[in-house]
């Protein structure tokens, strides 16, 4: 994790890569910006609770 407030070069690098909002997530071949629960679920699917 990188705090772009503390590492200004990181913010410049992300902008150069086309990202325009935070957070930026990079995980393997996937990357995205903004709050994306759908993408988070692709990385770590939530198991469905069994009906009791």
N, CA, C and O atoms as a Maestro MAE file, in Angstrom:
{
 s_m_m2io_version
 :::
 2.0.0
}

f_m_ct {
 s_m_title
 :::
 protein
 m_atom[208] {
  # First column is atom index #
  i_m_mmod_type
  r_m_x_coord
  r_m_y_coord
  r_m_z_coord
  i_m_residue_number
  s_m_chain_name
  s_m_pdb_residue_name
  s_m_pdb_atom_name
  i_m_atomic_number
  :::
  1 25 0.850 -1.157 0.000 1 A "UNK " " N  " 7
  2 3 0.000 0.000 0.000 1 A "UNK " " CA " 6
  3 2 0.906 1.233 0.000 1 A "UNK " " C  " 6
  4 15 1.924 1.277 0.691 1 A "UNK " " O  " 8
  5 25 0.514 2.217 -0.782 2 A "UNK " " N  " 7
  6 3 1.277 3.457 -0.884 2 A "UNK " " CA " 6
  7 2 0.340 4.620 -0.612 2 A "UNK " " C  " 6
  8 15 -0.737 4.707 -1.202 2 A "UNK " " O  " 8
  9 25 0.742 5.505 0.271 3 A "UNK " " N  " 7
  10 3 -0.019 6.713 0.561 3 A "UNK " " CA " 6
  11 2 0.477 7.810 -0.380 3 A "UNK " " C  " 6
  12 15 1.604 8.285 -0.239 3 A "UNK " " O  " 8
  13 25 -0.356 8.211 -1.333 4 A "UNK " " N  " 7
  14 3 0.078 9.204 -2.325 4 A "UNK " " CA " 6
  15 2 0.288 10.579 -1.707 4 A "UNK " " C  " 6
  16 15 0.930 11.436 -2.315 4 A "UNK " " O  " 8
  17 25 -0.246 10.806 -0.504 5 A "UNK " " N  " 7
  18 3 0.036 12.071 0.183 5 A "UNK " " CA " 6
  19 2 1.488 12.119 0.657 5 A "UNK " " C  " 6
  20 15 2.084 13.192 0.752 5 A "UNK " " O  " 8
  21 25 2.046 10.955 0.950 6 A "UNK " " N  " 7
  22 3 3.422 10.890 1.440 6 A "UNK " " CA " 6
  23 2 4.432 10.616 0.333 6 A "UNK " " C  " 6
  24 15 5.628 10.855 0.504 6 A "UNK " " O  " 8
  25 25 3.948 10.111 -0.808 7 A "UNK " " N  " 7
  26 3 4.834 9.776 -1.937 7 A "UNK " " CA " 6
  27 2 4.267 10.439 -3.197 7 A "UNK " " C  " 6
  28 15 3.592 9.787 -3.994 7 A "UNK " " O  " 8
  29 25 4.542 11.734 -3.374 8 A "UNK " " N  " 7
  30 3 3.974 12.460 -4.519 8 A "UNK " " CA " 6
  31 2 4.307 11.838 -5.872 8 A "UNK " " C  " 6
  32 15 3.496 11.915 -6.794 8 A "UNK " " O  " 8
  33 25 5.475 11.228 -6.010 9 A "UNK " " N  " 7
  34 3 5.826 10.587 -7.287 9 A "UNK " " CA " 6
  35 2 4.870 9.454 -7.617 9 A "UNK " " C  " 6
  36 15 4.616 9.177 -8.790 9 A "UNK " " O  " 8
  37 25 4.339 8.797 -6.598 10 A "UNK " " N  " 7
  38 3 3.384 7.708 -6.829 10 A "UNK " " CA " 6
  39 2 2.115 8.253 -7.473 10 A "UNK " " C  " 6
  40 15 1.568 7.633 -8.385 10 A "UNK " " O  " 8
  41 25 1.646 9.402 -7.009 11 A "UNK " " N  " 7
  42 3 0.453 10.017 -7.600 11 A "UNK " " CA " 6
  43 2 0.703 10.365 -9.062 11 A "UNK " " C  " 6
  44 15 -0.163 10.146 -9.908 11 A "UNK " " O  " 8
  45 25 1.872 10.901 -9.361 12 A "UNK " " N  " 7
  46 3 2.215 11.238 -10.750 12 A "UNK " " CA " 6
  47 2 2.246 9.987 -11.624 12 A "UNK " " C  " 6
  48 15 1.770 10.006 -12.758 12 A "UNK " " O  " 8
  49 25 2.802 8.912 -11.099 13 A "UNK " " N  " 7
  50 3 2.873 7.654 -11.846 13 A "UNK " " CA " 6
  51 2 1.481 7.116 -12.136 13 A "UNK " " C  " 6
  52 15 1.205 6.669 -13.249 13 A "UNK " " O  " 8
  53 25 0.606 7.158 -11.142 14 A "UNK " " N  " 7
  54 3 -0.762 6.664 -11.342 14 A "UNK " " CA " 6
  55 2 -1.505 7.504 -12.377 14 A "UNK " " C  " 6
  56 15 -2.219 6.965 -13.223 14 A "UNK " " O  " 8
  57 25 -1.335 8.822 -12.310 15 A "UNK " " N  " 7
  58 3 -1.974 9.697 -13.305 15 A "UNK " " CA " 6
  59 2 -1.457 9.376 -14.706 15 A "UNK " " C  " 6
  60 15 -2.233 9.340 -15.662 15 A "UNK " " O  " 8
  61 25 -0.160 9.146 -14.829 16 A "UNK " " N  " 7
  62 3 0.432 8.823 -16.132 16 A "UNK " " CA " 6
  63 2 -0.111 7.503 -16.676 16 A "UNK " " C  " 6
  64 15 -0.147 7.298 -17.890 16 A "UNK " " O  " 8
  65 25 -0.530 6.609 -15.783 17 A "UNK " " N  " 7
  66 3 -1.102 5.328 -16.197 17 A "UNK " " CA " 6
  67 2 -2.597 5.438 -16.485 17 A "UNK " " C  " 6
  68 15 -3.235 4.453 -16.857 17 A "UNK " " O  " 8
  69 25 -3.159 6.649 -16.313 18 A "UNK " " N  " 7
  70 3 -4.553 6.869 -16.666 18 A "UNK " " CA " 6
  71 2 -5.536 6.832 -15.512 18 A "UNK " " C  " 6
  72 15 -6.735 7.023 -15.720 18 A "UNK " " O  " 8
  73 25 -5.060 6.593 -14.306 19 A "UNK " " N  " 7
  74 3 -5.957 6.570 -13.151 19 A "UNK " " CA " 6
  75 2 -6.294 7.994 -12.743 19 A "UNK " " C  " 6
  76 15 -5.428 8.868 -12.720 19 A "UNK " " O  " 8
  77 25 -7.573 8.217 -12.420 20 A "UNK " " N  " 7
  78 3 -8.023 9.561 -12.085 20 A "UNK " " CA " 6
  79 2 -8.691 9.663 -10.722 20 A "UNK " " C  " 6
  80 15 -9.077 10.754 -10.302 20 A "UNK " " O  " 8
  81 25 -8.833 8.537 -10.025 21 A "UNK " " N  " 7
  82 3 -9.448 8.572 -8.699 21 A "UNK " " CA " 6
  83 2 -8.816 7.514 -7.809 21 A "UNK " " C  " 6
  84 15 -8.195 6.563 -8.283 21 A "UNK " " O  " 8
  85 25 -8.989 7.704 -6.521 22 A "UNK " " N  " 7
  86 3 -8.482 6.759 -5.531 22 A "UNK " " CA " 6
  87 2 -9.643 6.007 -4.916 22 A "UNK " " C  " 6
  88 15 -10.762 6.518 -4.930 22 A "UNK " " O  " 8
  89 25 -9.437 4.850 -4.392 23 A "UNK " " N  " 7
  90 3 -8.189 4.117 -4.357 23 A "UNK " " CA " 6
  91 2 -7.879 3.476 -5.701 23 A "UNK " " C  " 6
  92 15 -8.770 3.260 -6.522 23 A "UNK " " O  " 8
  93 25 -6.621 3.181 -5.909 24 A "UNK " " N  " 7
  94 3 -6.184 2.394 -7.060 24 A "UNK " " CA " 6
  95 2 -5.781 1.028 -6.522 24 A "UNK " " C  " 6
  96 15 -5.004 0.924 -5.573 24 A "UNK " " O  " 8
  97 25 -6.317 -0.008 -7.137 25 A "UNK " " N  " 7
  98 3 -6.010 -1.382 -6.730 25 A "UNK " " CA " 6
  99 2 -5.284 -2.059 -7.884 25 A "UNK " " C  " 6
  100 15 -5.733 -2.015 -9.030 25 A "UNK " " O  " 8
  101 25 -4.166 -2.681 -7.568 26 A "UNK " " N  " 7
  102 3 -3.415 -3.473 -8.549 26 A "UNK " " CA " 6
  103 2 -3.189 -4.839 -7.928 26 A "UNK " " C  " 6
  104 15 -2.522 -4.975 -6.902 26 A "UNK " " O  " 8
  105 25 -3.758 -5.845 -8.572 27 A "UNK " " N  " 7
  106 3 -3.655 -7.212 -8.054 27 A "UNK " " CA " 6
  107 2 -3.451 -8.157 -9.229 27 A "UNK " " C  " 6
  108 15 -4.387 -8.446 -9.973 27 A "UNK " " O  " 8
  109 25 -2.246 -8.627 -9.388 28 A "UNK " " N  " 7
  110 3 -1.953 -9.499 -10.523 28 A "UNK " " CA " 6
  111 2 -2.175 -8.766 -11.833 28 A "UNK " " C  " 6
  112 15 -1.617 -7.691 -12.053 28 A "UNK " " O  " 8
  113 25 -2.995 -9.350 -12.706 29 A "UNK " " N  " 7
  114 3 -3.292 -8.745 -14.005 29 A "UNK " " CA " 6
  115 2 -4.425 -7.734 -13.941 29 A "UNK " " C  " 6
  116 15 -4.703 -7.062 -14.934 29 A "UNK " " O  " 8
  117 25 -5.085 -7.612 -12.792 30 A "UNK " " N  " 7
  118 3 -6.214 -6.700 -12.643 30 A "UNK " " CA " 6
  119 2 -5.764 -5.386 -12.026 30 A "UNK " " C  " 6
  120 15 -4.903 -5.360 -11.147 30 A "UNK " " O  " 8
  121 25 -6.354 -4.302 -12.493 31 A "UNK " " N  " 7
  122 3 -6.148 -3.003 -11.856 31 A "UNK " " CA " 6
  123 2 -7.368 -2.145 -12.133 31 A "UNK " " C  " 6
  124 15 -7.967 -2.219 -13.206 31 A "UNK " " O  " 8
  125 25 -7.730 -1.324 -11.143 32 A "UNK " " N  " 7
  126 3 -8.866 -0.424 -11.283 32 A "UNK " " CA " 6
  127 2 -8.746 0.684 -10.266 32 A "UNK " " C  " 6
  128 15 -7.930 0.618 -9.346 32 A "UNK " " O  " 8
  129 25 -9.567 1.705 -10.440 33 A "UNK " " N  " 7
  130 3 -9.607 2.792 -9.468 33 A "UNK " " CA " 6
  131 2 -11.038 3.014 -9.031 33 A "UNK " " C  " 6
  132 15 -11.990 2.657 -9.726 33 A "UNK " " O  " 8
  133 25 -11.164 3.611 -7.863 34 A "UNK " " N  " 7
  134 3 -12.483 3.856 -7.292 34 A "UNK " " CA " 6
  135 2 -12.959 2.661 -6.485 34 A "UNK " " C  " 6
  136 15 -12.368 1.583 -6.538 34 A "UNK " " O  " 8
  137 25 -14.025 2.866 -5.746 35 A "UNK " " N  " 7
  138 3 -14.601 1.800 -4.920 35 A "UNK " " CA " 6
  139 2 -15.378 0.864 -5.819 35 A "UNK " " C  " 6
  140 15 -16.406 1.255 -6.371 35 A "UNK " " O  " 8
  141 25 -14.911 -0.366 -5.979 36 A "UNK " " N  " 7
  142 3 -15.503 -1.340 -6.900 36 A "UNK " " CA " 6
  143 2 -15.741 -2.668 -6.182 36 A "UNK " " C  " 6
  144 15 -14.928 -3.585 -6.301 36 A "UNK " " O  " 8
  145 25 -16.843 -2.784 -5.439 37 A "UNK " " N  " 7
  146 3 -17.123 -4.052 -4.754 37 A "UNK " " CA " 6
  147 2 -17.174 -5.232 -5.715 37 A "UNK " " C  " 6
  148 15 -16.790 -6.341 -5.344 37 A "UNK " " O  " 8
  149 25 -17.642 -5.014 -6.947 38 A "UNK " " N  " 7
  150 3 -17.711 -6.110 -7.914 38 A "UNK " " CA " 6
  151 2 -16.322 -6.652 -8.237 38 A "UNK " " C  " 6
  152 15 -16.142 -7.862 -8.379 38 A "UNK " " O  " 8
  153 25 -15.355 -5.773 -8.351 39 A "UNK " " N  " 7
  154 3 -13.991 -6.210 -8.641 39 A "UNK " " CA " 6
  155 2 -13.341 -6.846 -7.410 39 A "UNK " " C  " 6
  156 15 -12.586 -7.810 -7.531 39 A "UNK " " O  " 8
  157 25 -13.631 -6.311 -6.243 40 A "UNK " " N  " 7
  158 3 -13.110 -6.910 -5.014 40 A "UNK " " CA " 6
  159 2 -13.623 -8.336 -4.895 40 A "UNK " " C  " 6
  160 15 -12.877 -9.236 -4.508 40 A "UNK " " O  " 8
  161 25 -14.890 -8.547 -5.226 41 A "UNK " " N  " 7
  162 3 -15.463 -9.893 -5.160 41 A "UNK " " CA " 6
  163 2 -14.830 -10.833 -6.182 41 A "UNK " " C  " 6
  164 15 -14.779 -12.041 -5.951 41 A "UNK " " O  " 8
  165 25 -14.351 -10.307 -7.299 42 A "UNK " " N  " 7
  166 3 -13.644 -11.158 -8.268 42 A "UNK " " CA " 6
  167 2 -12.345 -11.685 -7.667 42 A "UNK " " C  " 6
  168 15 -11.934 -12.811 -7.947 42 A "UNK " " O  " 8
  169 25 -11.706 -10.866 -6.844 43 A "UNK " " N  " 7
  170 3 -10.458 -11.285 -6.212 43 A "UNK " " CA " 6
  171 2 -10.697 -12.232 -5.049 43 A "UNK " " C  " 6
  172 15 -9.947 -13.186 -4.842 43 A "UNK " " O  " 8
  173 25 -11.751 -11.958 -4.293 44 A "UNK " " N  " 7
  174 3 -12.034 -12.733 -3.082 44 A "UNK " " CA " 6
  175 2 -13.536 -12.960 -2.995 44 A "UNK " " C  " 6
  176 15 -14.232 -12.236 -2.282 44 A "UNK " " O  " 8
  177 25 -14.044 -13.958 -3.714 45 A "UNK " " N  " 7
  178 3 -15.493 -14.199 -3.704 45 A "UNK " " CA " 6
  179 2 -16.000 -14.514 -2.298 45 A "UNK " " C  " 6
  180 15 -15.351 -15.226 -1.531 45 A "UNK " " O  " 8
  181 25 -17.152 -13.977 -1.985 46 A "UNK " " N  " 7
  182 3 -17.791 -14.246 -0.703 46 A "UNK " " CA " 6
  183 2 -18.594 -15.527 -0.823 46 A "UNK " " C  " 6
  184 15 -19.444 -15.638 -1.706 46 A "UNK " " O  " 8
  185 25 -18.345 -16.500 0.049 47 A "UNK " " N  " 7
  186 3 -19.142 -17.732 -0.024 47 A "UNK " " CA " 6
  187 2 -20.589 -17.443 0.352 47 A "UNK " " C  " 6
  188 15 -20.864 -16.661 1.262 47 A "UNK " " O  " 8
  189 25 -21.500 -18.081 -0.358 48 A "UNK " " N  " 7
  190 3 -22.917 -17.902 -0.060 48 A "UNK " " CA " 6
  191 2 -23.275 -18.737 1.157 48 A "UNK " " C  " 6
  192 15 -22.853 -19.887 1.284 48 A "UNK " " O  " 8
  193 25 -24.056 -18.146 2.046 49 A "UNK " " N  " 7
  194 3 -24.481 -18.866 3.246 49 A "UNK " " CA " 6
  195 2 -25.495 -19.933 2.851 49 A "UNK " " C  " 6
  196 15 -26.386 -19.687 2.038 49 A "UNK " " O  " 8
  197 25 -25.353 -21.097 3.422 50 A "UNK " " N  " 7
  198 3 -26.301 -22.191 3.157 50 A "UNK " " CA " 6
  199 2 -27.603 -21.907 3.885 50 A "UNK " " C  " 6
  200 15 -27.605 -21.429 5.019 50 A "UNK " " O  " 8
  201 25 -28.702 -22.207 3.222 51 A "UNK " " N  " 7
  202 3 -30.000 -22.026 3.870 51 A "UNK " " CA " 6
  203 2 -30.172 -23.088 4.940 51 A "UNK " " C  " 6
  204 15 -29.933 -24.271 4.696 51 A "UNK " " O  " 8
  205 25 -30.589 -22.665 6.127 52 A "UNK " " N  " 7
  206 3 -30.752 -23.613 7.244 52 A "UNK " " CA " 6
  207 2 -32.136 -24.190 7.270 52 A "UNK " " C  " 6
  208 15 -32.450 -25.003 8.140 52 A "UNK " " O  " 8
  :::
 }
 m_bond[207] {
  # First column is bond index #
  i_m_from
  i_m_to
  i_m_order
  :::
  1 1 2 1
  2 2 3 1
  3 3 4 2
  4 3 5 1
  5 5 6 1
  6 6 7 1
  7 7 8 2
  8 7 9 1
  9 9 10 1
  10 10 11 1
  11 11 12 2
  12 11 13 1
  13 13 14 1
  14 14 15 1
  15 15 16 2
  16 15 17 1
  17 17 18 1
  18 18 19 1
  19 19 20 2
  20 19 21 1
  21 21 22 1
  22 22 23 1
  23 23 24 2
  24 23 25 1
  25 25 26 1
  26 26 27 1
  27 27 28 2
  28 27 29 1
  29 29 30 1
  30 30 31 1
  31 31 32 2
  32 31 33 1
  33 33 34 1
  34 34 35 1
  35 35 36 2
  36 35 37 1
  37 37 38 1
  38 38 39 1
  39 39 40 2
  40 39 41 1
  41 41 42 1
  42 42 43 1
  43 43 44 2
  44 43 45 1
  45 45 46 1
  46 46 47 1
  47 47 48 2
  48 47 49 1
  49 49 50 1
  50 50 51 1
  51 51 52 2
  52 51 53 1
  53 53 54 1
  54 54 55 1
  55 55 56 2
  56 55 57 1
  57 57 58 1
  58 58 59 1
  59 59 60 2
  60 59 61 1
  61 61 62 1
  62 62 63 1
  63 63 64 2
  64 63 65 1
  65 65 66 1
  66 66 67 1
  67 67 68 2
  68 67 69 1
  69 69 70 1
  70 70 71 1
  71 71 72 2
  72 71 73 1
  73 73 74 1
  74 74 75 1
  75 75 76 2
  76 75 77 1
  77 77 78 1
  78 78 79 1
  79 79 80 2
  80 79 81 1
  81 81 82 1
  82 82 83 1
  83 83 84 2
  84 83 85 1
  85 85 86 1
  86 86 87 1
  87 87 88 2
  88 87 89 1
  89 89 90 1
  90 90 91 1
  91 91 92 2
  92 91 93 1
  93 93 94 1
  94 94 95 1
  95 95 96 2
  96 95 97 1
  97 97 98 1
  98 98 99 1
  99 99 100 2
  100 99 101 1
  101 101 102 1
  102 102 103 1
  103 103 104 2
  104 103 105 1
  105 105 106 1
  106 106 107 1
  107 107 108 2
  108 107 109 1
  109 109 110 1
  110 110 111 1
  111 111 112 2
  112 111 113 1
  113 113 114 1
  114 114 115 1
  115 115 116 2
  116 115 117 1
  117 117 118 1
  118 118 119 1
  119 119 120 2
  120 119 121 1
  121 121 122 1
  122 122 123 1
  123 123 124 2
  124 123 125 1
  125 125 126 1
  126 126 127 1
  127 127 128 2
  128 127 129 1
  129 129 130 1
  130 130 131 1
  131 131 132 2
  132 131 133 1
  133 133 134 1
  134 134 135 1
  135 135 136 2
  136 135 137 1
  137 137 138 1
  138 138 139 1
  139 139 140 2
  140 139 141 1
  141 141 142 1
  142 142 143 1
  143 143 144 2
  144 143 145 1
  145 145 146 1
  146 146 147 1
  147 147 148 2
  148 147 149 1
  149 149 150 1
  150 150 151 1
  151 151 152 2
  152 151 153 1
  153 153 154 1
  154 154 155 1
  155 155 156 2
  156 155 157 1
  157 157 158 1
  158 158 159 1
  159 159 160 2
  160 159 161 1
  161 161 162 1
  162 162 163 1
  163 163 164 2
  164 163 165 1
  165 165 166 1
  166 166 167 1
  167 167 168 2
  168 167 169 1
  169 169 170 1
  170 170 171 1
  171 171 172 2
  172 171 173 1
  173 173 174 1
  174 174 175 1
  175 175 176 2
  176 175 177 1
  177 177 178 1
  178 178 179 1
  179 179 180 2
  180 179 181 1
  181 181 182 1
  182 182 183 1
  183 183 184 2
  184 183 185 1
  185 185 186 1
  186 186 187 1
  187 187 188 2
  188 187 189 1
  189 189 190 1
  190 190 191 1
  191 191 192 2
  192 191 193 1
  193 193 194 1
  194 194 195 1
  195 195 196 2
  196 195 197 1
  197 197 198 1
  198 198 199 1
  199 199 200 2
  200 199 201 1
  201 201 202 1
  202 202 203 1
  203 203 204 2
  204 203 205 1
  205 205 206 1
  206 206 207 1
  207 207 208 2
  :::
 }
}
